Amino acid sequence: MGVLEAGGLVSQLHAAAPLVEVVAVVLFSSVTAPLILAARTERMHREDRKADYARQDKVAADAAEASDKAREAAAAVAEQAAEAARLLLESQEQVAAHAEDARVQAEEAARLLLENNELVERTSAGISGKLGVIHDLVNSSMTAAMQAELDATRRELAMMREVVELNRQAGREPTVEALAAIEATSARIMELSAALRDRGQTRRPGT
C-alpha cells in the first residue's frame, strides 16, 4: 500500500467518524432508554403502592379506633343496664318484703276481727264500740298495705321502663316477657289506684 492509499484511508476514517458516533449514540439510547423508563415506572409504582398501603393502614387504624369507641360505649350502656337491673331486683325484693308484712298485718287484723265477732255474739251490745275500732284497724291496715304496694309498684314500673330504654340504647329490643311484665305492672297500678280512690285514701307518687 502506497503513501497515497494510506492517506486516503485515513481521510475516509476521519470522514466516517461522526457517523459512527451517531450510530453509537442511537444504539446506546435504544438500549438504555427502555431500561431508564422501566426503572422510573417501577419507582413510580413503588411510590404508588407505598402511598396506597399508607392509606389502607390509616383506614384500618380509623376503623379500629371507631370499633374501640363503639365497644366502650356498648360496655358503658351494658353496665348501666346491669346496675338498673340490680336496683330493680332490690326493689322487687323490698316490694315482696313489704307485701309479706302487710299480709301478716291483715291476717292479724282479720283474726282480731273474727275473735271480736265471736265475742260480740257472746256479750252485750256494749262491745259494738270495740267492733268499730277493730273495723277501723282492719281498714287502716288494708289501706296502708295497698298504698305501700302501689308506691312500690310505681317505682318498679319506672325502673322496668328505664331498663328497657337502656337496652334499646344498647341496640337490644325488649323481650315479649319484659313488655308483658310492664303491661301487667301498669294494670296492677290502675287496679290499686282505683281501689284506693274508693277508700278515699289515694296518694300521689312522692307524697
C-alpha positions as CSV (number, residue, x, y, z in Angstrom):
1,M,0.0,0.0,0.0
2,G,1.4,3.3,-1.0
3,V,1.5,6.5,0.9
4,L,-1.3,8.0,-1.1
5,E,-3.6,5.0,-0.4
6,A,-2.8,5.2,3.3
7,G,-3.6,8.8,3.4
8,G,-6.9,8.2,1.6
9,L,-7.9,5.5,4.1
10,V,-7.2,7.9,6.9
11,S,-9.3,10.6,5.3
12,Q,-12.1,8.1,4.9
13,L,-11.9,7.1,8.5
14,H,-12.0,10.7,9.6
15,A,-15.0,11.3,7.4
16,A,-16.9,8.3,8.8
17,A,-16.2,9.1,12.5
18,P,-19.2,11.4,13.0
19,L,-21.5,8.8,11.5
20,V,-20.0,6.1,13.8
21,E,-20.6,8.4,16.8
22,V,-24.3,8.9,15.8
23,V,-24.8,5.2,15.3
24,A,-23.2,4.5,18.7
25,V,-25.4,7.2,20.4
26,V,-28.5,5.7,18.7
27,L,-27.6,2.2,19.7
28,F,-26.9,3.3,23.3
29,S,-30.2,5.3,23.5
30,S,-32.2,2.4,22.1
31,V,-30.7,0.1,24.8
32,T,-30.7,2.4,27.8
33,A,-33.9,4.3,27.2
34,P,-36.3,1.4,27.9
35,L,-34.2,0.5,30.9
36,I,-34.4,4.0,32.3
37,L,-38.1,4.2,31.5
38,A,-38.7,0.8,33.2
39,A,-36.8,1.9,36.2
40,R,-38.7,5.2,36.5
41,T,-42.0,3.4,36.0
42,E,-41.1,0.8,38.7
43,R,-40.1,3.6,41.1
44,M,-43.4,5.4,40.5
45,H,-45.3,2.1,41.0
46,R,-43.5,1.5,44.3
47,E,-44.3,5.0,45.5
48,D,-48.0,4.5,44.5
49,R,-48.0,1.2,46.3
50,K,-46.4,2.7,49.4
51,A,-49.0,5.5,49.4
52,D,-51.8,3.0,48.9
53,Y,-50.5,0.9,51.8
54,A,-50.3,4.1,54.0
55,R,-53.9,4.9,53.1
56,Q,-55.0,1.4,53.9
57,D,-53.2,1.5,57.2
58,K,-54.9,4.8,58.0
59,V,-58.3,3.4,57.2
60,A,-57.7,0.3,59.3
61,A,-56.5,2.4,62.2
62,D,-59.5,4.7,62.0
63,A,-61.8,1.6,61.8
64,A,-60.1,0.1,64.8
65,E,-60.4,3.3,66.8
66,A,-64.1,3.6,65.9
67,S,-64.7,-0.1,66.9
68,D,-62.9,0.5,70.2
69,K,-65.1,3.5,70.9
70,A,-68.2,1.6,70.0
71,R,-67.3,-1.3,72.3
72,E,-66.6,1.2,75.1
73,A,-70.0,2.9,74.6
74,A,-71.7,-0.5,74.5
75,A,-69.9,-1.6,77.6
76,A,-71.0,1.6,79.4
77,V,-74.6,1.1,78.4
78,A,-74.5,-2.6,79.4
79,E,-73.0,-1.6,82.8
80,Q,-75.9,1.0,83.3
81,A,-78.4,-1.7,82.3
82,A,-76.9,-4.2,84.8
83,E,-77.0,-1.6,87.6
84,A,-80.6,-0.8,86.7
85,A,-81.4,-4.5,86.8
86,R,-79.8,-4.8,90.2
87,L,-81.8,-1.9,91.5
88,L,-84.9,-3.4,90.1
89,L,-84.2,-6.7,91.7
90,E,-83.7,-5.0,95.1
91,S,-86.9,-3.1,94.6
92,Q,-88.8,-6.3,93.8
93,E,-87.3,-7.9,97.0
94,Q,-88.4,-4.8,99.0
95,V,-91.9,-5.0,97.5
96,A,-92.1,-8.7,98.4
97,A,-91.0,-7.9,102.0
98,H,-93.5,-5.1,102.4
99,A,-96.2,-7.2,100.9
100,E,-95.4,-10.0,103.3
101,D,-95.5,-7.6,106.2
102,A,-98.8,-6.2,105.0
103,R,-100.2,-9.7,104.6
104,V,-99.3,-10.6,108.2
105,Q,-100.8,-7.4,109.5
106,A,-104.0,-8.0,107.5
107,E,-104.2,-11.6,108.8
108,E,-103.7,-10.4,112.3
109,A,-106.4,-7.8,111.9
110,A,-108.7,-10.4,110.4
111,R,-108.0,-12.7,113.3
112,L,-108.8,-10.0,115.8
113,L,-112.0,-9.2,113.9
114,L,-113.1,-12.8,114.0
115,E,-112.3,-13.0,117.7
116,N,-114.2,-9.8,118.2
117,N,-117.2,-11.0,116.3
118,E,-117.3,-14.2,118.4
119,L,-117.0,-12.0,121.5
120,V,-119.9,-9.8,120.2
121,E,-122.0,-12.9,119.8
122,R,-121.4,-13.9,123.4
123,T,-121.5,-10.5,125.0
124,S,-123.8,-7.5,125.1
125,A,-124.2,-4.7,122.6
126,G,-121.7,-2.6,124.6
127,I,-118.9,-4.3,122.7
128,S,-120.0,-2.6,119.5
129,G,-117.7,0.3,120.1
130,K,-114.8,-2.1,120.2
131,L,-116.0,-3.6,117.0
132,G,-115.8,-0.2,115.3
133,V,-112.2,0.1,116.4
134,I,-111.4,-3.3,115.0
135,H,-113.0,-2.4,111.7
136,D,-111.1,0.8,111.6
137,L,-107.9,-1.1,112.3
138,V,-108.6,-3.6,109.5
139,N,-109.5,-0.8,107.1
140,S,-106.4,1.2,108.1
141,S,-104.1,-1.8,107.8
142,M,-105.5,-2.8,104.4
143,T,-105.4,0.8,103.1
144,A,-101.8,1.2,104.3
145,A,-100.8,-2.1,102.7
146,M,-102.5,-1.2,99.4
147,Q,-100.8,2.2,99.4
148,A,-97.4,0.7,100.1
149,E,-97.9,-1.8,97.3
150,L,-99.0,1.0,95.0
151,D,-95.9,3.1,95.7
152,A,-93.6,0.2,95.4
153,T,-95.2,-0.9,92.1
154,R,-94.9,2.6,90.7
155,R,-91.2,2.6,91.5
156,E,-90.9,-0.9,90.0
157,L,-92.6,0.2,86.8
158,A,-90.3,3.2,86.4
159,M,-87.2,1.0,86.8
160,M,-88.6,-1.5,84.4
161,R,-89.1,1.2,81.8
162,E,-85.6,2.5,82.5
163,V,-84.1,-0.9,81.9
164,V,-86.0,-1.2,78.6
165,E,-84.7,2.2,77.5
166,L,-81.1,1.3,78.4
167,N,-81.4,-1.9,76.5
168,R,-82.7,-0.1,73.5
169,Q,-79.8,2.4,73.6
170,A,-77.5,-0.7,73.6
171,G,-79.3,-2.0,70.5
172,R,-81.4,-4.6,72.2
173,E,-85.1,-4.6,71.8
174,P,-87.2,-5.6,74.9
175,T,-88.4,-9.2,75.1
176,V,-92.1,-10.1,74.9
177,E,-91.9,-11.2,78.6
178,A,-90.5,-7.8,79.6
179,L,-93.2,-5.9,77.7
180,A,-95.9,-8.2,79.2
181,A,-94.4,-7.6,82.7
182,I,-94.6,-3.8,82.1
183,E,-98.2,-4.1,80.9
184,A,-99.2,-6.3,83.9
185,T,-97.5,-3.9,86.3
186,S,-99.3,-0.9,84.8
187,A,-102.6,-2.8,85.1
188,R,-101.8,-3.5,88.8
189,I,-101.2,0.2,89.4
190,M,-104.5,1.1,87.9
191,E,-106.3,-1.5,90.0
192,L,-104.7,-0.4,93.2
193,S,-105.3,3.3,92.4
194,A,-109.0,2.6,91.7
195,A,-109.3,0.6,95.0
196,L,-107.7,3.4,97.0
197,R,-109.9,6.0,95.3
198,D,-112.9,4.0,96.5
199,R,-111.4,4.2,100.0
200,G,-110.7,7.9,99.6
201,Q,-107.1,7.4,100.5
202,T,-105.2,7.7,97.2
203,R,-101.8,9.4,97.4
204,R,-99.9,10.8,94.5
205,P,-96.4,9.4,93.9
206,G,-93.8,11.1,96.1
207,T,-96.3,12.3,98.7
